[in-house]
Amino acid sequence: MRLAGWMTRFGAGVLMTVNLIEIGFYITALNSEPAVMPFISLRVIFAVQHLYFVVAAPALFLPLGIVLLNSAILPRFFGYFALLLATIFSALGIIFMLTLTLPLWVTAFGGVQALWWLAASISLIAQSGRLASLAPTSNEAKA
């Protein structure tokens, strides 16, 4: 595995860790004992959301874009779009670094990555279907 592949694995681990921390604090925000727990949990959630934009998403999409540009797994568009996502995520994180709560439109932009994953999945499924139709059947292989 090349460096970009290892960086992609590391970035995926960072992204998953940040997401698990955020989800954990959403669950603790539901706990009303002690009385300050929801307040503290929401503050940590806001901080973790900044971490997502500054570190986690770029750490995954930057090396993933490099991997995709150097392979034929997906169309090159996905590699370029992954690099664009990494740039936009990090720029938004840096721009709003000193803002305690990210604006709603910034956190909503995080949903773009879900659309990227969906489009990449559909492309992989369509590509595998085309490859399966091109593969010789067992009767053709014996002839």
C-alpha positions as YAML, in Angstrom:
chain: A
units: angstrom
residues:
- id: 1
  name: MET
  ca: [0.00, 0.00, 0.00]
- id: 2
  name: ARG
  ca: [1.30, 3.44, -0.91]
- id: 3
  name: LEU
  ca: [1.51, 6.50, 1.33]
- id: 4
  name: ALA
  ca: [-1.79, 7.97, 0.07]
- id: 5
  name: GLY
  ca: [-3.51, 4.68, 0.88]
- id: 6
  name: TRP
  ca: [-2.16, 4.69, 4.43]
- id: 7
  name: MET
  ca: [-3.14, 8.34, 4.80]
- id: 8
  name: THR
  ca: [-6.66, 7.47, 3.63]
- id: 9
  name: ARG
  ca: [-6.91, 4.72, 6.25]
- id: 10
  name: PHE
  ca: [-5.68, 7.11, 8.92]
- id: 11
  name: GLY
  ca: [-8.10, 9.83, 7.76]
- id: 12
  name: ALA
  ca: [-11.01, 7.38, 7.88]
- id: 13
  name: GLY
  ca: [-10.05, 6.50, 11.46]
- id: 14
  name: VAL
  ca: [-9.85, 10.17, 12.43]
- id: 15
  name: LEU
  ca: [-13.23, 10.91, 10.83]
- id: 16
  name: MET
  ca: [-14.89, 7.97, 12.55]
- id: 17
  name: THR
  ca: [-13.38, 8.91, 15.91]
- id: 18
  name: VAL
  ca: [-14.58, 12.51, 15.65]
- id: 19
  name: ASN
  ca: [-18.06, 11.33, 14.67]
- id: 20
  name: LEU
  ca: [-18.21, 8.87, 17.57]
- id: 21
  name: ILE
  ca: [-17.16, 11.58, 20.02]
- id: 22
  name: GLU
  ca: [-19.86, 13.89, 18.70]
- id: 23
  name: ILE
  ca: [-22.52, 11.19, 18.91]
- id: 24
  name: GLY
  ca: [-21.41, 10.31, 22.44]
- id: 25
  name: PHE
  ca: [-21.91, 13.89, 23.56]
- id: 26
  name: TYR
  ca: [-25.31, 14.08, 21.86]
- id: 27
  name: ILE
  ca: [-26.31, 11.13, 24.04]
- id: 28
  name: THR
  ca: [-24.87, 12.74, 27.20]
- id: 29
  name: ALA
  ca: [-26.75, 15.97, 26.39]
- id: 30
  name: LEU
  ca: [-29.96, 13.99, 26.92]
- id: 31
  name: ASN
  ca: [-28.90, 13.25, 30.52]
- id: 32
  name: SER
  ca: [-30.31, 15.88, 32.88]
- id: 33
  name: GLU
  ca: [-28.27, 14.89, 35.93]
- id: 34
  name: PRO
  ca: [-26.33, 16.89, 36.97]
- id: 35
  name: ALA
  ca: [-28.22, 19.95, 35.78]
- id: 36
  name: VAL
  ca: [-25.22, 21.38, 33.90]
- id: 37
  name: MET
  ca: [-24.66, 18.19, 31.86]
- id: 38
  name: PRO
  ca: [-26.68, 19.24, 28.78]
- id: 39
  name: PHE
  ca: [-24.96, 22.64, 28.76]
- id: 40
  name: ILE
  ca: [-21.47, 21.13, 28.96]
- id: 41
  name: SER
  ca: [-22.27, 18.45, 26.37]
- id: 42
  name: LEU
  ca: [-23.55, 21.00, 23.86]
- id: 43
  name: ARG
  ca: [-20.38, 23.06, 24.24]
- id: 44
  name: VAL
  ca: [-18.24, 20.00, 23.56]
- id: 45
  name: ILE
  ca: [-20.41, 19.16, 20.53]
- id: 46
  name: PHE
  ca: [-19.76, 22.65, 19.12]
- id: 47
  name: ALA
  ca: [-16.01, 22.15, 19.58]
- id: 48
  name: VAL
  ca: [-16.07, 18.72, 17.96]
- id: 49
  name: GLN
  ca: [-17.97, 20.13, 14.97]
- id: 50
  name: HIS
  ca: [-15.07, 22.52, 14.44]
- id: 51
  name: LEU
  ca: [-12.69, 19.57, 14.64]
- id: 52
  name: TYR
  ca: [-14.69, 17.80, 11.92]
- id: 53
  name: PHE
  ca: [-14.25, 20.69, 9.48]
- id: 54
  name: VAL
  ca: [-10.65, 21.57, 10.30]
- id: 55
  name: VAL
  ca: [-9.14, 18.09, 10.65]
- id: 56
  name: ALA
  ca: [-11.38, 15.06, 10.17]
- id: 57
  name: ALA
  ca: [-13.02, 15.61, 6.78]
- id: 58
  name: PRO
  ca: [-9.87, 16.99, 5.08]
- id: 59
  name: ALA
  ca: [-7.78, 14.17, 6.59]
- id: 60
  name: LEU
  ca: [-9.95, 11.67, 4.72]
- id: 61
  name: PHE
  ca: [-10.90, 13.44, 1.50]
- id: 62
  name: LEU
  ca: [-7.44, 14.79, 0.60]
- id: 63
  name: PRO
  ca: [-5.62, 11.44, 0.44]
- id: 64
  name: LEU
  ca: [-8.75, 9.70, -0.88]
- id: 65
  name: GLY
  ca: [-8.81, 12.15, -3.78]
- id: 66
  name: ILE
  ca: [-5.15, 11.38, -4.50]
- id: 67
  name: VAL
  ca: [-5.82, 7.64, -4.40]
- id: 68
  name: LEU
  ca: [-8.79, 7.97, -6.75]
- id: 69
  name: LEU
  ca: [-6.85, 10.11, -9.23]
- id: 70
  name: ASN
  ca: [-4.14, 7.44, -9.39]
- id: 71
  name: SER
  ca: [-6.51, 4.52, -9.90]
- id: 72
  name: ALA
  ca: [-9.32, 3.45, -12.19]
- id: 73
  name: ILE
  ca: [-11.69, 2.41, -9.39]
- id: 74
  name: LEU
  ca: [-14.01, 5.38, -9.91]
- id: 75
  name: PRO
  ca: [-14.24, 8.04, -12.60]
- id: 76
  name: ARG
  ca: [-11.67, 10.82, -12.14]
- id: 77
  name: PHE
  ca: [-14.47, 13.25, -11.30]
- id: 78
  name: PHE
  ca: [-14.76, 11.66, -7.85]
- id: 79
  name: GLY
  ca: [-11.06, 12.23, -7.15]
- id: 80
  name: TYR
  ca: [-11.23, 15.88, -8.14]
- id: 81
  name: PHE
  ca: [-14.43, 16.37, -6.17]
- id: 82
  name: ALA
  ca: [-12.85, 14.74, -3.09]
- id: 83
  name: LEU
  ca: [-9.96, 17.19, -3.31]
- id: 84
  name: LEU
  ca: [-12.43, 20.05, -3.65]
- id: 85
  name: LEU
  ca: [-14.36, 18.81, -0.61]
- id: 86
  name: ALA
  ca: [-11.14, 18.62, 1.44]
- id: 87
  name: THR
  ca: [-10.31, 22.20, 0.47]
- id: 88
  name: ILE
  ca: [-13.80, 23.55, 1.22]
- id: 89
  name: PHE
  ca: [-14.08, 21.70, 4.55]
- id: 90
  name: SER
  ca: [-10.72, 22.97, 5.76]
- id: 91
  name: ALA
  ca: [-11.42, 26.52, 4.53]
- id: 92
  name: LEU
  ca: [-14.77, 26.62, 6.33]
- id: 93
  name: GLY
  ca: [-13.15, 25.25, 9.47]
- id: 94
  name: ILE
  ca: [-10.43, 27.88, 9.40]
- id: 95
  name: ILE
  ca: [-12.80, 30.76, 8.54]
- id: 96
  name: PHE
  ca: [-15.13, 29.93, 11.44]
- id: 97
  name: MET
  ca: [-12.41, 28.84, 13.88]
- id: 98
  name: LEU
  ca: [-13.13, 31.65, 16.33]
- id: 99
  name: THR
  ca: [-16.91, 31.30, 16.13]
- id: 100
  name: LEU
  ca: [-18.25, 29.24, 19.02]
- id: 101
  name: THR
  ca: [-21.21, 27.82, 17.10]
- id: 102
  name: LEU
  ca: [-20.89, 27.10, 13.39]
- id: 103
  name: PRO
  ca: [-23.57, 28.71, 11.23]
- id: 104
  name: LEU
  ca: [-26.35, 26.36, 10.19]
- id: 105
  name: TRP
  ca: [-25.39, 26.49, 6.52]
- id: 106
  name: VAL
  ca: [-21.84, 25.38, 7.39]
- id: 107
  name: THR
  ca: [-22.98, 22.36, 9.39]
- id: 108
  name: ALA
  ca: [-25.50, 21.58, 6.64]
- id: 109
  name: PHE
  ca: [-22.62, 21.55, 4.15]
- id: 110
  name: GLY
  ca: [-21.33, 18.50, 6.02]
- id: 111
  name: GLY
  ca: [-24.17, 16.61, 4.34]
- id: 112
  name: VAL
  ca: [-22.45, 17.05, 0.97]
- id: 113
  name: GLN
  ca: [-20.02, 14.30, 1.94]
- id: 114
  name: ALA
  ca: [-22.94, 11.90, 2.36]
- id: 115
  name: LEU
  ca: [-24.04, 12.72, -1.19]
- id: 116
  name: TRP
  ca: [-20.47, 12.09, -2.38]
- id: 117
  name: TRP
  ca: [-20.48, 8.65, -0.72]
- id: 118
  name: LEU
  ca: [-23.89, 7.85, -2.22]
- id: 119
  name: ALA
  ca: [-22.80, 8.87, -5.73]
- id: 120
  name: ALA
  ca: [-19.55, 6.88, -5.40]
- id: 121
  name: SER
  ca: [-21.52, 3.82, -4.24]
- id: 122
  name: ILE
  ca: [-23.94, 4.05, -7.14]
- id: 123
  name: SER
  ca: [-21.02, 4.42, -9.55]
- id: 124
  name: LEU
  ca: [-19.28, 1.35, -8.11]
- id: 125
  name: ILE
  ca: [-22.48, -0.71, -8.32]
- id: 126
  name: ALA
  ca: [-23.09, 0.36, -11.92]
- id: 127
  name: GLN
  ca: [-19.47, -0.35, -12.82]
- id: 128
  name: SER
  ca: [-19.57, -3.83, -11.28]
- id: 129
  name: GLY
  ca: [-22.79, -4.58, -13.15]
- id: 130
  name: ARG
  ca: [-21.12, -3.61, -16.44]
- id: 131
  name: LEU
  ca: [-18.09, -5.76, -15.63]
- id: 132
  name: ALA
  ca: [-20.29, -8.73, -14.75]
- id: 133
  name: SER
  ca: [-22.12, -8.47, -18.06]
- id: 134
  name: LEU
  ca: [-18.78, -8.46, -19.92]
- id: 135
  name: ALA
  ca: [-17.43, -11.51, -18.07]
- id: 136
  name: PRO
  ca: [-17.74, -14.79, -19.97]
- id: 137
  name: THR
  ca: [-20.25, -17.29, -18.64]
- id: 138
  name: SER
  ca: [-19.11, -20.75, -17.58]
- id: 139
  name: ASN
  ca: [-20.37, -22.25, -20.87]
- id: 140
  name: GLU
  ca: [-18.43, -19.68, -22.92]
- id: 141
  name: ALA
  ca: [-15.28, -20.28, -20.87]
- id: 142
  name: LYS
  ca: [-15.38, -24.06, -21.57]
- id: 143
  name: ALA
  ca: [-15.65, -23.57, -25.35]
...
